[in-house]
Amino acid sequence: AGTAVFRVDNRVFAGGANSLLEHGDRFLADQAHAAYMTVSVPTVRLDDVCADAGVDHVDLLKLDVEGAELLALRGAAGLLGASAIDVIDTEVRSLPDYDGQPLLEDLLGHLGGFGYRLFNLYGDAEAPTGQLLWANAVLLSEPFRAELTDHLGQAATRF
């Protein structure tokens, strides 16, 4: 909670480059024409937003915050620790585009510490070599996996 520097790109329809993190050399090499301005923005923790709104359970949390996913998840430690989020759908990257950005394995490790496990990847992008660049990862809490198994049966879920 507090304030952060937000980098906003100069192209109207290029929101995918706006980030709380500095753009890395690999990213900038592909975006030589881009320019970024910085603005100070207020930040809030997901735990605080939910507490203030009286929300104690989240069915689905969708994150696509251009490299700042781990920052957002650290602000949800209370919800994660209580397994109060059933499904997390988050963008993940396998190569860093931003300085200090967590990669796929970092996010899986962090969420695994709270009992969340990878369910699936979708919407992936690959380099011409076949290298995974990014995808969306869906992770399920342990209680939600158990609920699905009870509802659908072990043969259907195969968790």
Contacts in CASP RR format, 6 or more apart in sequence:
PFRMAT RR
TARGET T0000
AUTHOR 0000-0000-0000
METHOD contacts of the structure
MODEL  1
AGTAVFRVDNRVFAGGANSLLEHGDRFLADQAHAAYMTVSVPTVRLDDVC
ADAGVDHVDLLKLDVEGAELLALRGAAGLLGASAIDVIDTEVRSLPDYDG
QPLLEDLLGHLGGFGYRLFNLYGDAEAPTGQLLWANAVLLSEPFRAELTD
HLGQAATRF
1 43 0 8 1.000
1 44 0 8 1.000
1 45 0 8 1.000
1 48 0 8 1.000
2 42 0 8 1.000
2 43 0 8 1.000
2 44 0 8 1.000
3 40 0 8 1.000
3 41 0 8 1.000
3 42 0 8 1.000
3 43 0 8 1.000
4 20 0 8 1.000
4 40 0 8 1.000
4 41 0 8 1.000
4 43 0 8 1.000
5 20 0 8 1.000
5 38 0 8 1.000
5 39 0 8 1.000
5 40 0 8 1.000
5 41 0 8 1.000
6 18 0 8 1.000
6 19 0 8 1.000
6 20 0 8 1.000
6 38 0 8 1.000
6 39 0 8 1.000
6 40 0 8 1.000
6 41 0 8 1.000
7 17 0 8 1.000
7 18 0 8 1.000
7 19 0 8 1.000
7 20 0 8 1.000
7 21 0 8 1.000
7 22 0 8 1.000
7 23 0 8 1.000
7 36 0 8 1.000
7 37 0 8 1.000
7 38 0 8 1.000
8 18 0 8 1.000
8 36 0 8 1.000
8 37 0 8 1.000
8 38 0 8 1.000
8 39 0 8 1.000
9 15 0 8 1.000
9 16 0 8 1.000
9 17 0 8 1.000
9 18 0 8 1.000
9 34 0 8 1.000
9 35 0 8 1.000
9 36 0 8 1.000
10 34 0 8 1.000
10 35 0 8 1.000
10 36 0 8 1.000
10 37 0 8 1.000
11 17 0 8 1.000
11 34 0 8 1.000
14 34 0 8 1.000
15 66 0 8 1.000
16 66 0 8 1.000
17 23 0 8 1.000
17 27 0 8 1.000
17 31 0 8 1.000
17 34 0 8 1.000
17 36 0 8 1.000
17 66 0 8 1.000
18 66 0 8 1.000
19 65 0 8 1.000
19 66 0 8 1.000
19 67 0 8 1.000
19 68 0 8 1.000
19 98 0 8 1.000
20 43 0 8 1.000
20 65 0 8 1.000
20 66 0 8 1.000
20 67 0 8 1.000
20 68 0 8 1.000
20 71 0 8 1.000
21 66 0 8 1.000
21 67 0 8 1.000
21 68 0 8 1.000
21 98 0 8 1.000
21 99 0 8 1.000
21 100 0 8 1.000
21 101 0 8 1.000
22 98 0 8 1.000
22 99 0 8 1.000
23 31 0 8 1.000
23 36 0 8 1.000
23 97 0 8 1.000
23 98 0 8 1.000
23 99 0 8 1.000
24 96 0 8 1.000
24 97 0 8 1.000
24 98 0 8 1.000
24 99 0 8 1.000
26 95 0 8 1.000
26 96 0 8 1.000
26 97 0 8 1.000
27 97 0 8 1.000
27 98 0 8 1.000
28 34 0 8 1.000
45 75 0 8 1.000
45 76 0 8 1.000
46 61 0 8 1.000
46 72 0 8 1.000
46 75 0 8 1.000
46 76 0 8 1.000
46 79 0 8 1.000
47 75 0 8 1.000
47 76 0 8 1.000
47 77 0 8 1.000
47 78 0 8 1.000
47 79 0 8 1.000
49 55 0 8 1.000
50 56 0 8 1.000
50 58 0 8 1.000
50 79 0 8 1.000
56 84 0 8 1.000
57 84 0 8 1.000
57 85 0 8 1.000
57 86 0 8 1.000
58 79 0 8 1.000
58 84 0 8 1.000
58 85 0 8 1.000
58 86 0 8 1.000
59 86 0 8 1.000
59 87 0 8 1.000
60 85 0 8 1.000
60 86 0 8 1.000
60 87 0 8 1.000
60 88 0 8 1.000
60 89 0 8 1.000
61 76 0 8 1.000
61 85 0 8 1.000
61 87 0 8 1.000
61 88 0 8 1.000
61 89 0 8 1.000
61 90 0 8 1.000
62 89 0 8 1.000
62 90 0 8 1.000
63 69 0 8 1.000
63 72 0 8 1.000
63 73 0 8 1.000
63 88 0 8 1.000
63 89 0 8 1.000
63 90 0 8 1.000
63 91 0 8 1.000
64 90 0 8 1.000
64 91 0 8 1.000
64 136 0 8 1.000
65 71 0 8 1.000
65 72 0 8 1.000
65 91 0 8 1.000
66 91 0 8 1.000
66 97 0 8 1.000
66 98 0 8 1.000
67 91 0 8 1.000
67 93 0 8 1.000
67 97 0 8 1.000
67 98 0 8 1.000
67 101 0 8 1.000
67 102 0 8 1.000
68 98 0 8 1.000
68 101 0 8 1.000
69 90 0 8 1.000
69 91 0 8 1.000
69 92 0 8 1.000
69 102 0 8 1.000
69 107 0 8 1.000
70 102 0 8 1.000
70 106 0 8 1.000
70 107 0 8 1.000
70 110 0 8 1.000
73 80 0 8 1.000
73 88 0 8 1.000
73 90 0 8 1.000
73 107 0 8 1.000
73 110 0 8 1.000
73 111 0 8 1.000
76 85 0 8 1.000
78 84 0 8 1.000
79 85 0 8 1.000
80 111 0 8 1.000
80 114 0 8 1.000
80 116 0 8 1.000
81 114 0 8 1.000
83 114 0 8 1.000
83 115 0 8 1.000
83 141 0 8 1.000
83 142 0 8 1.000
83 143 0 8 1.000
83 144 0 8 1.000
85 141 0 8 1.000
86 140 0 8 1.000
86 141 0 8 1.000
86 143 0 8 1.000
86 144 0 8 1.000
87 119 0 8 1.000
87 138 0 8 1.000
87 139 0 8 1.000
87 140 0 8 1.000
87 141 0 8 1.000
87 144 0 8 1.000
88 111 0 8 1.000
88 116 0 8 1.000
88 137 0 8 1.000
88 138 0 8 1.000
88 139 0 8 1.000
88 140 0 8 1.000
89 136 0 8 1.000
89 137 0 8 1.000
89 138 0 8 1.000
90 107 0 8 1.000
90 136 0 8 1.000
90 137 0 8 1.000
90 139 0 8 1.000
91 134 0 8 1.000
91 135 0 8 1.000
91 136 0 8 1.000
91 137 0 8 1.000
92 103 0 8 1.000
92 104 0 8 1.000
92 107 0 8 1.000
92 121 0 8 1.000
92 134 0 8 1.000
92 135 0 8 1.000
92 136 0 8 1.000
92 137 0 8 1.000
93 101 0 8 1.000
93 103 0 8 1.000
93 104 0 8 1.000
93 133 0 8 1.000
93 134 0 8 1.000
94 103 0 8 1.000
94 104 0 8 1.000
94 131 0 8 1.000
94 132 0 8 1.000
94 133 0 8 1.000
94 134 0 8 1.000
95 103 0 8 1.000
95 131 0 8 1.000
95 133 0 8 1.000
96 103 0 8 1.000
102 110 0 8 1.000
104 132 0 8 1.000
104 135 0 8 1.000
104 137 0 8 1.000
107 137 0 8 1.000
108 118 0 8 1.000
108 137 0 8 1.000
108 139 0 8 1.000
111 139 0 8 1.000
112 139 0 8 1.000
114 141 0 8 1.000
115 141 0 8 1.000
115 142 0 8 1.000
116 139 0 8 1.000
116 140 0 8 1.000
116 141 0 8 1.000
116 142 0 8 1.000
117 139 0 8 1.000
117 140 0 8 1.000
117 142 0 8 1.000
117 145 0 8 1.000
118 137 0 8 1.000
118 138 0 8 1.000
118 139 0 8 1.000
119 138 0 8 1.000
119 139 0 8 1.000
119 140 0 8 1.000
120 137 0 8 1.000
120 138 0 8 1.000
121 135 0 8 1.000
121 136 0 8 1.000
121 137 0 8 1.000
121 138 0 8 1.000
122 135 0 8 1.000
122 136 0 8 1.000
122 138 0 8 1.000
123 135 0 8 1.000
123 136 0 8 1.000
124 132 0 8 1.000
124 133 0 8 1.000
124 134 0 8 1.000
124 135 0 8 1.000
124 136 0 8 1.000
125 132 0 8 1.000
125 133 0 8 1.000
125 134 0 8 1.000
125 135 0 8 1.000
126 132 0 8 1.000
126 133 0 8 1.000
127 133 0 8 1.000
140 148 0 8 1.000
145 157 0 8 1.000
145 159 0 8 1.000
148 157 0 8 1.000
148 159 0 8 1.000
149 157 0 8 1.000
149 159 0 8 1.000
END
